[in-house]
Amino acid sequence: MMATVHEELNETTEQPQSPEIDSKYRLIILAAKRSKQLQRGARPRIEIDPAKHRPTRIALEEIVQGTVPFHMRADGDEESDEAGQ
């Protein structure tokens, strides 16, 4: 049985994360930006079949595993190091 997006989100956000990701809000913003990159042709940074998983799920897994570098701007927003892609 397939899990709903809400269940997947709860499952993913309960996993240990890097110290820079201090809230679910920050995780979601980063995952949304990374998901957009994946939809535009970026390759996944983790071993996962893109044909079987949606870009949002891949992005969440990449963030949780720490494979997507990012830095904080002075105004508190996140910016992926690949923002130009």
Secondary structure by P-SEA (a helix, b strand, c coil): ccccaaaaaaaaaacccccccccaaaaaaaaaaaaaaaaabbbbccccccccccaaaaaaaaaaaccbbbbbccccbbbbccccc
